[in-house]
Amino acid sequence: MARSLAWEDGSVVAVDQCALPHDYRELRLRTVDEVIDAIKRLAIRGAPAIGVAGALAVAISAELHTVDGRCDLDAVLADARRIADARPTAVNLSWAVDRVLTRLDGGAAAVLAEALAILAEDEDRNRAAAANAAALVLRLCERRPLRLLTHCNTGRLATVAWGTALGTIRALAEAGHVEEVLFGETRPLLQGARLTAWELAEAGIAHRLCVDSAGPAALAAGMVDCVLVGADRVCANGDVANKIGTYSLALAARRASVPFVVVAPVSTLDPTLATGADIEIEQRSADEVTAFGGVAVAPAGTAVFNPAFDVTPTDLITAVVTEQGVFG
Ligand SMILES: CSC[C@@H](O)[C@@H](O)C(=O)COP(=O)(O)O
């Protein structure tokens, strides 16, 4: 299927997620700073996608800092730190950077080979996780066809191809099991309205957009058979960081006795953090909330709380599903 990220002629080629849904265009990023900028402004976003882009950026750095066959390791390590820090919550970014750094002794070519391996693995891992999750959903839910609720964008745009939670929805839809997908707009940056709506239309899957606060209401009204979301980090105890708004859906799903399933590749698991309390939650700028499409929607100077993610405690999660199986 179409790929959202690629490596061509020494450049990271990525679908520009800031331009959708109005414009489908690709970015060509040739420098470390261009990749960092694309990750920070969410032109490349979604945990697996920023991991792949970060790994390729380290390869760009290793090539740049190699002169007469000798690689300046300190310079590459400094770039790698800046890349890993571009967004702190999704562990896939630091995981991918650390993975390619293990090949630094082999020189720039070895670093690039490792980054390309991460790129190449992504679709198969997503498809395997999605197949595991789809089988679980069919076991958990009796009603056919299914009415599914998702949040943010976890599809091909958030990965290299296929997607995680949205990949599960693709798998279920291909098998003829999906009646409708409901999804929240995902304020403030509208990954649901802009990206998930675009992907579901592209895939020909029936869908309806709602404001974020309508998701819990839909669950309470019996409109949803299963909630499927992705993850940015899964802690050792099973707590999950994901896009802000995930926690309220999990609470509402529990109240309505609806399964709440998290789908993510193994690279999203972080056994080094005991619980969600240890996760660094990215705080983003106030103007994402005080303005909408460049038009102010709050009085100038209004103080803002704008966390990009929240933490859903493990006891609200029916299962975390990866390419290696079902946990929970
Ligand atoms: C397969 S993507 C999983 C998560 O990264 C996704 O649910 C999410 O929270 C994305 O947040 P974003 O801030 O858009 O990068």
PDBQT file of the ligand as one rigid body, heavy atoms in Angstrom, charges set to zero:
ROOT
HETATM    1  C1  LIG A 401       0.134   4.763  15.579  1.00  0.00    +0.000 C 
HETATM    2  S1  LIG A 401       0.173   6.338  16.229  1.00  0.00    +0.000 SA
HETATM    3  C2  LIG A 401      -0.024   6.160  18.001  1.00  0.00    +0.000 C 
HETATM    4  C3  LIG A 401       0.045   7.460  18.716  1.00  0.00    +0.000 C 
HETATM    5  O1  LIG A 401       1.232   8.118  18.373  1.00  0.00    +0.000 OA
HETATM    6  C4  LIG A 401      -1.185   8.345  18.413  1.00  0.00    +0.000 C 
HETATM    7  O2  LIG A 401      -2.320   7.758  18.958  1.00  0.00    +0.000 OA
HETATM    8  C5  LIG A 401      -0.966   9.703  18.987  1.00  0.00    +0.000 C 
HETATM    9  O3  LIG A 401      -1.239   9.955  20.134  1.00  0.00    +0.000 OA
HETATM   10  C6  LIG A 401      -0.295  10.673  18.104  1.00  0.00    +0.000 C 
HETATM   11  O4  LIG A 401      -0.067  11.917  18.698  1.00  0.00    +0.000 OA
HETATM   12  P1  LIG A 401       0.583  13.074  17.807  1.00  0.00    +0.000 P 
HETATM   13  O5  LIG A 401       0.727  14.223  18.760  1.00  0.00    +0.000 OA
HETATM   14  O6  LIG A 401      -0.379  13.353  16.701  1.00  0.00    +0.000 OA
HETATM   15  O7  LIG A 401       1.903  12.555  17.318  1.00  0.00    +0.000 OA
ENDROOT
TORSDOF 0
